[in-house]
């Protein structure tokens, strides 16, 4: 499995919303699967970008960097063709990703439409994402393809000032499925859900504790019904539809857990000391969803997970904006390492230098890009690459990703 930020970068971390999914080069990759560490990763280099780069000594943080996305695409192709990887999972909201996942599997639509519809993956459609989706769709359409490759989204569907309040998407997806397989139960749950779906449409409206308890009860009832009646529902519709609806309801429940522990302070320039609870809830949920995706792929499944470094790293985050927290959050990568052991390979991405950034340790001098295998570098001190990643991809300089339809 391979991880990487919401195809991400440094982002607006101080606001916790993690707009990092759409910025910079601090992306990570995690590759869990059978004997994932047994063979070396030797990806072909990403195509060299020959667009003119600005001169001068001023450094910049590039929003939506091209290089990590190009590397992701090329690496995934090689992992599929040479090492038998079966899926890619990205830091994007699960409930909103159905059309994209179906298209990759051979369903209707165009890559432009399905990527534009997955707005939690990127805030705007990017050419690099289109290239990935086109390649996956085309490979699955080949007559010689024995096992289709699949696309998963592993993040929660959230909104609100802290990026912690559930959107209606997961609940709505589960109710739509129930309307097909159990109309009577669907009517009952829809009537119970409707007031809360309307409330969720206003992401800044405050909730009292009794109101939140009532909403949580509705979500719990929805998940419980799907699990209790699973056998009958599987007989009424394809198993893939059940799996999707159940996971959408679970994601709604995961997001509600995060909502319950979100900071009550308005967002500002500093991270509240108690925000670690919300960060923990989100990363634990993402790890659960990665393990679910890996289970969907079966015993021979291998998944490339793409998320921000802060999510995929196999050690707690220290320093920077997290310095004000009461305790360090537990990352998705830590949960996955505990579950998968050495079946997990974690690759971080970063720029070659960050002036004044104490959290970025010195790196060897070498032409960029280069891939540093820190597993062979001996004992690593705290906050060094080897304490958090199995390998580190260093990219410098970064150039902007390409928005769909923009001239270059």
FENFENCOR-V505382 format. One line per field, one symbol per residue. phi: phi as a letter, one per 20 degrees, with the letter a starting at -180 (. if undefined). A space follows every 10 residues. Layout:
# FENFENCOR-V505382
phi = ???
This chain:
# FENFENCOR-V505382
phi = .cdafgleaf meffemflfg gcbmdedccc cerglfefcf ecffffgfed ffdfeoefeb deflffffff fgffffgfff fddmfdaccc fbffgedfff fffgfoffoc fffffffefe fcfbfdgfff ffffffffff effefecfec dcdceedcbn gemcefefff fffffffgge dbgfffffff ffeggfffff fdfdffdeff fffffgffff ffffffffdg fffffebggf ffgfffffff ffffffgfff dffeffgbec egfefgfffg fffffffgff ffffffenge fcceddbfgf eegebffcmm fffeffbffe egffffffed lefddddeca ffbcfmeffd fgcgeafdfb ddeefdenfd fgmfgffcce bcedcaeedf fdffnefc
